[in-house]
Amino acid sequence: MTTTTIRRDFEFLQPAGWAEPKGYANGIAATGRQVYVAGQIGWTAQQKLISDDFVAQAEQALANIVAVLKEAGAEPSHIVRLTWYVTDKPSYVSRQREIGEAYRRVIGRHFPAMTLLVVSALAEDAAKIEIEATAVIPNG
């Protein structure tokens, strides 16, 4: 297996011969304080959905993740894994460019291991996307 070290506190894992992933990492190895962020949707601190728009909800969900990370002293670059749950695959596929732009506005150019799952519904009926995160804050 080939690993490519990008930061000294974790490694992106890319097996030899595999094509480079687009917008995510195949794996990450990290050491430090682990932070687990529950699934976040596109609502405000007062639990009001900001919009019916798929991309707006995605951007707000990512901003909510960043807010939770901040409480732990973490930042977006500490994220090692994101799991995205979407209720509308066609909206996700057709708006990937816009989602990518929103992602970079909130997270930057950091692309951890990611998984996308298409689900029939989320707990909040009007939510179209929910994202959970795992971050690792380096020791010392």
N, C-alpha and C positions, 0 to 999 in steps of 0.2 A: 504494500500500500504506500502511496506517495502522499505526504502531507505538505501543505504550503503554509508557513507561518506568516501571518499578517501582523499580529500583535504579540507582544511577549506574554500576555496573560491568557491567550487562547490560540488554538490552531484551527484553521479551516481544513477539513478533511476531504480530499479529492482523490479517489482511487486512480491509480495509473491506468491510462487508456480510456477513461470515461470522458465524454464530451463535457466541456465546461457548462455548469448550470446557468440558466438565464434568470437573474434576479434573486437568487437564493444560494445557500451553501448546501452541499450534500450532507455535511456533518461538521460539528464543532466539538473540540475537546477543550475543557476549561477547568480552572481551579479557582476557588474563592468562595465568597458568601453568595449563596443561591437565593434568588428572589423569584417567587411565583406570582404572576398576575392573573387573577381570574378573568374569564371572558368579559371583554368590554364591548359595549355597543355604542352607537352614535348618539348618545344623549349627554346632556349637560350635567353639572354637579347637582342640579335639582331634579334629575331623572326625567327630563323632557327631551324627546327626540328632536334634534336640531332641524331635521328635514326629512322628506320622503325620498330624497335623492340618494342613490346607491353610493356614489363617490363621496358626497358630503358625510354620509354616515360612516364610511370607511375612514375618512380623515379624522373625524371626531373620535372614533374608537381608538385610533392610533394615538391621538393627543391624550386620551384618558389613560392609556398605558404609560405614556411618558410621565404624566402627573403622578401615577402610583409609583413608578420607578424613582422619581425624585424624592418621595417620602422615605425611601430606603437609601438615599445617597447615590443612586445609580443614574445612568444616562442612557440614551438610546444605543450607544456603542457597546454597552454591556449586554444587550439582548443576544441570546444564543439560539433561541427558538421562538417561532411564532406559529400558532395554529389558527387558521382562518376558517370560519364556518359561514357559508353563504347560502341564502335561500333561492337565489336566482342566478344560475350559471350563465345564461345568455348575457345578462347585464355585466357580470364579471368579465367575461370573454370580450365583449364588444367595447368595454371601457377600460381595458388594461392600461392603455397609455395614460389616461386621466388618473387612474388609481396609482400608477407609478409616480406621476407628478405629485400627487397628494402625499404618497409615502415619503418621497425625498424631501418635501417641505417639512414633514414632521420628524422623520427618523434620520434623514440624511442619506448618504451613500454607503450604508451599512446593510449587508444582506445576509442575515443569519440563516440557519436551517429553517425551512418553512414547509408547512403542509396546508393544503386547501381541501376542505370537505364541503360537499354540497348536501344540505340538509333540507328536510321538508318544511321546517318551521323552527323558530327560536322562541324562548320563553316569553319575550316581549313581542306581542303580535305584529307590531309595525316595524320591528327591526329587520333589516335585510342582511346584516353582517354582524358577526361577533368575532372578536380576535382575542386569544389568550397568549401570554408571553412568559418566557423564562429568561431570566438574566443572571449573570454571574459577575459579581463585583470582585476585582482582583484583591488578593491578600496584600496587606501592607501598603 
